[in-house]
Amino acid sequence: MDAYQIIRRPIITEKSNKLARLYNQYTLEVDRRASKIQIQQAVEEAFDVNVVGVNTYIVPGKRRRWGRRIIHTPAWKKAVVTLYPGQTIEGFEV
């Protein structure tokens, strides 16, 4: 897979901004089929940084109401990528 097929979008929340500021960790939504090694290579290729480690987990889908119907949102994979000190990913609001 291409690096831009693995990385879907950055997750920009208060918690992810705090992780980026304090621990140099960035949160991304990634393809569910991607392994930690593939995620590491994709981040290094796309953002030109060096990755220390990758933590991943599957965020379960939620139950939603749509009128009278009950639907389920799809599950997705979240990756928290730790970079070496002094390196940053541009585009994250820190």
N, C-alpha and C positions, 0 to 999 in steps of 0.2 A: 504494500500500500504506500501511497505517496504521503509525505509529511502533512500536507494540507487536507488529506482525507482522514487522517488519524485525529488531528486536532480540530474539533468542531467550533468551539468558541471559548473565550475566557469567562470565568465566573467572577463578576465584580460585585461583591457585597461588603458590608462592614467587616465581617469576620475575615474574608479573604484579603482585604486591604490591611488589616492588622497583622495577619500572617506574613504578608509581603514586607511590611515595614519592620517587624520585630525579628522574624526568623528567616527572611529571604526565601519564602515559600510562595509559589504561585499556583492558583487553582484553575483547572481547565476542564471543560467537558470534552471527552474523547470518545472515539468509536468503541462500542462494546466488545468488539472482537480483538482489539489491540492489547498486546502484552506490555508489561512494564518496560522491557527492553526496547520494543518498538516505539513506545511513548517517549522514552529517553532520547532515542535517535531522532525522532521527529522534532522534539523541542530543540535539540542541539542544532539541527539543520535549519529549522524555520527561523529561530531567533538568534543564532550565532552565540550561544552561551554554553557553559559546561555544567552538567547536571550531576549533583551528588547522589540523589536518590529520588525514587518515585513511589508514592503510596497511592493505591487505587481502591475504590470500592464502588459497588453498584447501588445507586440511589433507587429505591423501589418506586414504582408508579403509584399514583394516588387515585382514590375513588372520588369522582366528581359527579355533580348533578347537571344535566343538560335538559332543562324542562322537566318532564316526567321520567326521563331516562337516566339511568346511572351508567356512566362510562368510566373507564380506567385509562389514565394517562400512561404512556409507556415508561418503562424503567430506562435509566441511562447511567453511564459510567463517569465517575468523577476521578480526576487525578490531581494529587497535590505534589508538585515538583519542587524539590529543594535545589537551589543553585549555590555555587561557591560564593564566599563573601566577596563583596565588591561588584558582583555582576547583577544586572537587572534586565527585565524584559520591558521594552518600550510598549506603551499602550495601556498599561495597567495604571489606574489612578491610585497613587500611594501618597 
